[in-house]
Amino acid sequence: MEKSRARWWDLPSAIFLFLMIIFSAWRLQTTDWSEGLGHVLNVALLGLIVGLALGQSKFQKRGVIFLSIGYMLVVFIWQWFGYIDFPKEKSYLGDRLLILAGRLLTGMSEFAAGRPVKDPLIFLALLFIPYWFTALLSGYQLTRHANALAATVPGGVLMFIIYLNHYTTRDYSWLFGAYLFSALLLLGRIKYIVDQVKWREQRVQVSAESSMDMNNIIMVCAAALILVVWTVPYTLPYNANARKAWQKVSASWFSKNEQMDNMFAAVKKDNVPSSDFYRNVLALGTRAKQSDAIAFLVYTPLAAKDFPRLYWRGRVYDRFEENRWQTSELENTEYAPQDGDFNIADTEQRFNLNFSFSVYLKGQTILYSAAQPVWTSHPAVIAHAVIPGENAEDEKMDIVALQASPYLEAGETYHTNAMLANPIIPELQEAGTEYPEWVTEKYLQLPADFSPRIQALASDITADLENPYDQAAAITEYLRTNIEYVTVVSFPEGTEDPLDYFLI
């Protein structure tokens, strides 16, 4: 690095900073929040070039500010022109500037009026600003003041903000590792060059081979530090209190803000589903929703072949009222895989089997599993009812649904452990009717206005049967024999009880 008139220049340092800016902008592109994120990378790289040049220039502070603003306007307009698909007849510069100004003013007026801004151009404009000034400041600080810390921190902060706001199960931590590695190389390089200048001023003799030796030492130390940073967290025990503290802090930093939601209304939410079919309420409809799309593939263990059939459970409903299946009052508990098995009831005489699910749909919110699930490899929010015990430690979970947090993306894989029972028919016939109180109160109740004709039909079908298994099997056989499957059901006008009309 050469020092001339308080200016600094070193090609390896500039290359390290160039790589850091690429990694920082690349992390933004992985979010796929909007089209045209590649233009943000262009803005950042051009800002870095301008910053390096201004740092080497003779301009003082005021001149640097005016020039940086001028270059910023030119670069922003250039990249906006590259993003906007102009009609062929709008080939003149003046026409394009009018179109650009119109879209920007429209977006700002929508925001000022408190309405969602759905033009992605506004979102890109907001992203241009921090990445331009981050790259500009980093380059300027490097070549004007040899301030490696000021050159490395801003880009890392941007990456960290993207990390906190991009909910994905894909691991992009390697980009952060690459950024840190380049930053450590830059810090070590600048420290060595600055010390080298001081040694020359103090007339300390340094061998020609020392430069190569120092570069090698810097690279080895940087790689060792990155390795330690990446491996140490996996050796530390899980701390629930630390996890809750971080959730509290992050929630306070990134609390929901309606104005910000309006400003970023154009952001894609591909990993957030537009609708969730299995909610707390599932209405009795008249049309079956059909599709040939594969929702997921399940890889079962060899032991599962001993079971006559397997069912994949998404959500449990315990009440049917007003022509709707409903879920009683629930509690939501955040869960991480390292928390261990769920504390569920009735685990005796069951087999603990592991299943792997390969997701095919974008934005899957539910972690499907065989019943009863006891563990999942994906972070989740457990929707459950509390089964009371003699004390708090004896309380169990009656799991209703496992909600993926964050949502699953197509191509992701997760694992679940489930406790499966495989009784034979005589065991089911002899099981009796002595159910736990929480089962009776929650799952065996009937609505007050339940159709007497349906009750009479069920009594006729099961008149000669004594145990619940034979009764359930008889009703199942009746339904399979007498109910014809159709995709659309129509009810006459004035039908008060569609279920009664359908079954009787």
N, C-alpha and C positions, 0 to 999 in steps of 0.2 A: 504494500500500500504506500502510495506516495503522498506526501504532505506538501502542499503548495498554497501559500496565502490562506492558511486555515482551511484548506479543502482536502478531502480524503478520497482516494480511489483505490479499490482493490477488486480485481475481476472475480476471484473465487468468492469473495463476500457478496458481490452482486448476484452471482449465480445462486448462492444459497438463499438469498432473499427472494430471488425470482421463483425458486421452487416453493418457498413458503407461501407466497401469494397464490401460486397455482393450487396448492393443497387446500388453502383456505376457501378459495372460490369453488374448487371441485366439490368440497363437502356440501356447499349450497346446491350444486347441480344434482347431487344424489337425492335430494328431497323431491325433485320433480313437482315442486309446488306450482309451477306455471311454465308456459312455453317461453322460450327466449332467455332462459337462465344462462346460456352460453354468452350472451352479450354482457352479462355481469363480469364474467372472466375477462372479456376483452377490455372492459372499462378498468378493471383492476390492474391488468398488465400495462395498459397505456398510462394509468396513473403512476405506476411504479417508474416507468421510463421518464415521465415528466419530473417526478420527484428526484430521481438520480441526477437528471440534467440540471435542475434548479439548485440542487445541493452543490454541484460543481461550478455553477455560474458565479459571476461577480455581483449579481443583484443582491440588494439588501432586503430587509424584511418586507417593506412596503411593496417593492417591485415584485418580490416572490408571490405575495398575496394576489396582486392584480393579475400576474401571469397565470397563476394556478387557476383562478376563476375563469379567465379567458379560455385556457385550454380545456377546462371542465365543460364549459358550454359547447365548445366545438366537438369534443368527444361524445358528450351526451346526445347532441343532435345527430351526429353521425351514426351512433348505435341505435337510436330511435328510428331513424330512417331505415336502417337494416332490419329492424323488427317489423315495422308496419308494411303491410302488403298494399302498396298504392295501386290504384287503377292505371292502366296504360296511358289514358288521356291526361293524367296528373303527373306529367314528366318534368314540369318546370319547378325550379327550386321554390319560387314564391308560393305555388299551389301546395306543395308539400309542407312548407312551413305553416301555412294556414290550417291545413288538416291536423298537423301535430299540435298547434296551439289550441285548436278547437277541442281536441280530445283531452288535453291536459286541463283546460279550463272547465270542461264539463265534469271531469272527475273531481276537481277541487270543489266545484259548486255542489255536487252530490254529497261530498263529505261535509261541507259546511251546513247543508240542509239536514244532516243527520240520517242520510239514506246510505245503503250499502253501495260501495264503489266497485262495480263489476268489470271494469275495463282493466285487463292485465297490464296495460301500459303504465298505469299509475303505480301498480305494485313494482314493476321493473324500475320506474323512476325512483321510488323510495329505496330500492336496493342499490342503485347506482351510487347514491350519496355516501353511505358508509364505506363501501368498498373502494370508491375513488379516493376519499380522504385517508383511509387506512393505508393504501398502497403509496399514495403521494407522501404522506408523513413518514412512512418507513424508509422510502428511498431518500428523502431529504435529510432525515436524521443520520442515515448511514454515511452519505458523502459529504455532508456539511459539518457534522459534529462527531462522526465515528461513534455514535451512541447506539450500540447494538441492542440494548434493552428496549429503548424506544422504538427500534425497528422491528422487534420480534413480538412484543406484547399485543399490539392492536389486532393483528391478524389472528392470533390465538384466541383473543376475546371473542371475535366474530365466530370462530369455529365453535367455541363453547356455547354461545347463544344458540347457534343452529342445532347443536347437539341437544340442548334442553328443550327445544321446540319441535324437533322432528321425532315423532313416535314411530319407531320401526323395530322389527325383530332382527333385521339384518345388521351385521356387525361392520360398522364403518370406523371402528376405533383405530384401524391401521393407518387411516389418513391422519388422525391426530398424532399417532406415533411418528409418522413420517415428518410431520410438521415439527414436532419436538426435536427429532434427530437433526433436521436442518438448522433449527434454532440453536441447538447446542454447538453445532459446527461453526455457525456464524459467531456466536459468543466467544468461543475459543479462538477463532481466527482473529477477531478484532482485538481481543485481549493480547494476543501474541504480537500483532502488528504495532499496537500502541506501546507495548513494552519495548519493542525493537527500536522504535523512534527514541524512546527515553534512553535506551542503552547507547545509541549513537551520540546523543547529546552529552552523555556522561563518559563517552569514549570507552565504552566497554566492548571488548573484542568478542565477536560471536562467529563461530565457524560457519562456512557455507552450507555444510550438511545439516546444521541445526534446524533450518527451515523445514526440510523434509521430515526430520525426526519429530518435530513439534506437530506437524500436520497429521502424522500417523498416530501420535499419542492422543491428539484431540479426537480423531475418529474412533479410536478404541474406547476411550473414556465415554464418549457420547453413546456408543452402542451399548456399553456396559450399564450406563445409567438408564437407558430406555428399557433394557432387559429387566433391571431391578424394579423399575416403576410398573412394568406390566405383570411381573410374577408375584411380587410381595402381596398385593391385595388378595390373591387366591389362597394364600397361606394363613390369612388372618381369620379368626372365628367370626361367625355372623353375629351382628349386634342389632337387635330389634330396636333399641332406643335410638341408636344412631340413624337407623333408617327412617324412623318416625320424625326425628329432628330435621333431617334433610327434606322430607316431604313437606314439613311445615314451612321451612325456609323457602323452598322452591314455589310453594303455593302462594306465599306472600309476595314473592318477586314477580310471578307471572299470573296474577289474579285476573279474572275475566274482566274485560273492559269493552263496553259497547262501542265506543268510538273507534277503538283499535279493530274490533270485529268488522265495523263498516269499512274501514280503510283497507283491510285485507280480505274483503269479500270475494275477490277474484282468485284467491289462492285455491289450488286444487286440493280436494280432500279425498283422493282416491282410496286411501286406506281407512277412511271413515265411511261406513255404509250410509246410503241415502235413506234406508229404512231397515228396521229390524223386525223380522216377521214374528219372532217369539218374544213377546213382551209380557208385562204383568197381566194383560187381558188379551184373550184370543176369542174374537167374536165368531159365532156360528154363521158361516157364510153360505152362499148359494152357488159358488163357482170354485172349482179346484184349480189352484195355481200349479201349472205344469211346465216342465222344462226338461230338455235333454241334457242340460249342462251338468257336469259332474261336480258335486259339492266337495267331496273329499274321498280319499282312498284310505283304507285301514289295513295295516299289516298286523296280523294276529299271531300270537305265539302258538306253538304246536299243541300245548295243553288245551287250547280253546276248541280243538276238534272233538273233545269229549262232550261238548255242550250241543244240544239239539239245534239251537239257533241263537244268534246274538242280536241284540237290539242296541241301537246307539241313541243315547238319551241327550236331549238338548235342554229341555226345561220341563218342570213338573207343575201341573195345575191341580189344585185340591178342592175347588169349588165350581159349581155350575149354577149360575143365577142370571136371570134376564137374558137368556140365550147367549151367554158368554161364559167361557172358562176363565177362571180368575185365580190369582195367587193371593194367599192371605198375607198379612203383614210380615215383612221380612227385615232382616238385618244384613248389611253389607260389610264384609270383612276383606281388607286387602291381603293378598297372599303372594308370597314369593316362593319359588321352588325349594329354597334352603330352609323354609319354615317347617318342612317335614309333612307327615301325613295329616289329613283332616281327621278331626275327632268325631267320628260318626258312631251311631248306635248299630247294634246287631251285626257284629263282625264274626260271630261264631259259625263254624261249619261252612266257611266260605273260602274260596281260592283267590289268592292275590295274583292277578295277571297283568302284564304290561302290554299296552297297545300303542302303535305308532300311527299318527294321522298325518297324511299329506294333503295340504289345503289347496284347493283349485280355484276358489272364488276370492275376489278382492274384498277386503273389509269384513271378513268373518268375525262376528262379535262373540259367538258362543263356542266354548271349548266342548266339543262333543266327547262323550265317553260311554263306556259300558257302565251299567249300574252295579254296585254303588261306587262312585269315584272316591279315591282316598288320596290321590296325589296327581299333580300335573307339572310338566317341565316348563310351562309358560306362565309368566306372571298373570294373576287373575284377581278379579273381585268376586268373592264367594257370596252369592245370594242364598241365604239360609234362614230357617226358623230355629229357634233355640229349644232344645229338649231339656226341660228342667231336671236337675238332680238334687241330691241332698245339700250340696254346697256348690259354689261357683266352679270348683275344679271338676265336679262330676257332670257338668253340663255337656251335652252333645250337640252336634250339628245335624239338622235335617236339610240336606243340600237340595236346593231347588234348581240352581243354574250356576255354571262357571262362566263368567264373562271375561273374555280376553282383554288384558290391559297391558300393553297397547293392543289394538286390533291386529288381526292376522292378515298377512298379505299372501297373494297367490304364490305358490312355490315353497311356502314355509312348512316346516314339520314340527310337530309337538308330540309329546308322549304322555300317557296317562296310566296310572295304576288303578285297578278297580277290584273290589271284593265281590266275586260272583258266586252265587249259590247254584248247585246243580242237583236238586232233590229228585227222587224218583216218584212216580205217581202214588204209590201206597203211602209214602211219607207225607205227601200233600193232602191225601184224603184223611189221614189220621192227625193232622196238625191241630185241629180243634179251632175254637173261636175265642180263645183267651188272648186278646190283643192288648198291647200296652195302651194306657189311657191316652197318650198323645196321638197314637194312630187312630183310635176310635173318634176322638174329637175332631181331628183334622181331615181324615180321609173317608170316613164312613157315615158322614152326615148327609141329609137330603134337604133340598130347599123346601120351605114351608108350602109353596104352591106347586110342588111337584105333581105331575099328571097322575091322577088315580088310575087312568086306563093303562099307562105304562107299568105301574105297580101291579095291576091285575094281570097283565100279560106276563110279567116276570114270574109271578106266583104260579100261573098255569104251566109255564115251561119247566119250572123246578119243583112241581108239586110232589113228585115221587122221590126226590133226591134229598139227602140229609146233610151232607158236608159241603162246605163252601167251594171246594175244588170242583166237584161234580156239577154243582149249580152254575158256576162260572163257565165250565166247559159246555154245558147244555145251551146256555144263552149265546155263547160264541158260535156254536154250530147253527143255532136258529138264525142268527144274523147273517152268517155266510151263505145260508141256504135261501133265505127269503129276501134279502136286500140286494138289488141289482146296482152295480157300480155305474155311475154316470158322472160326467165332469160338471154338469150344470143341473141344479135343482130349482124348480119353480114352485112357488106356493100361491094358492088362490088368495084373492083379496079377502081381508078380514081374518086371516089365520092368526090366532093369538099365540099358539104354541107350536112353532115349526117342528120341534122335536117330536111332539105328540103326533102331528100330521105325518111326519116321515116314518115313524115306527109303526103306527097303527093304520 
